[in-house]
Amino acid sequence: MNRLFKKESGSATITALIVVSISTLIISGLMWRQEVQVRQLEHRRLQQQAVWIERSAIDLARVVLREDLRNSGAVDFIGEPWSLPLAQSRVADFFKSTDLPYEIENMTIRGQLIDAQSRFNLRNLLSNDGQQLNSVGILIYSRLLNVLGLDGQLANPTALFLLKNGLAFNHPEQLRGVTGYSDKSIQLLSQYVVTLPQVTPINLNTASREVLMAISPSVSRDDAEKITLARIMQPFKSSGDFLKLLESSVRSGSQVVIDNSQIDVKSQFWLAQSDIELGRSHFLNVTLIQRTNNLSEKGNSTQVIWTQLSNSIRP
């Protein structure tokens, strides 16, 4: 009888242990799922907060561009208020008298406006209507590739790729579809090219030395260096000012060859970049803003063409 009791008691103990173990696993799983859901909700909340901050940053950029047009709409150059970057700042610094939630109080933001027409517009590889190749644009892009140490022969297949894809092509990353581009070359090109919704001239007041060299074979590296230094002291008020400076610096007997339709001293497209750190999350936003060259009565001289928001989480 005692043996039977001990045997049943031992079986009951083992059964109880198994039940406890299974219950522990189930509860642990439920708690883990709950934790995951809480983190997902927290991430969505932070993302939504970042979106609203991004919208505020874009609105600020549009105000800056409208005021720039109002004050000096004839030319656009480096040194104007729009070109000054916003250093990394705590959002709380802008709301010193406001009681903010902890995560907002510790949020940081930095940003800048970049003249999109300081870069070569890949849309210029095609004609205005987008139905034919643009030989001038292809030559400029070929020279830019060579200046950057890349294969200039990629210009023509790139133009054919753009012609095939038309308006669906809207970002340099899509150059991966053209044979001959590597991840490294695309990363390098992303600093010098842009894709805009229409054909645009290059702004001589904001273009980099490399882009200036691509404009014409008449522009050497030394010429590009002189141009960038000269425009700091006195921005070009017209493309004629640029041509005079270039003609005075080229070798005697050399002829300056430039297509005037490819150059200008004002712009209508800008890239607004903002970088937000919120908790462990990092949000990077890039927005293309178009500004018309005349102020309407309502002041609606800017519009957002597209915006891209990417997010990463620190471990």
Buried (B, 14 or more C-beta within 10 A) or exposed (E): EEEEEEEEEEEEEEEEEEEEEEEEEEEEEEEEEEEEEEEEEBBEEBBEBBBEBBBBBBEBBBEBBBBBBEEBBEBBBBEBEBBEEBEEEBBBEEEEEEEBEEBBBBBBBBBBBBBBBBBBBBBBBBBEEBEEBBEEBBBBBBBBBBBBEBEBEBBBEBBBBBBEEEEEBBEBEBBEEBEEBEEEBBEBBBEBBBBBBEBBBBBBBBBBBBBBBBBBEBBBEEBBEBBBEBBEEEBBBBBEBBBEBBEEBBEEEEEBEBEEEBBBBBBBBBBBBBBBBBBEBBBBBBBBBBBEEEBEEEEEBBEBEEBEBEBEEEE
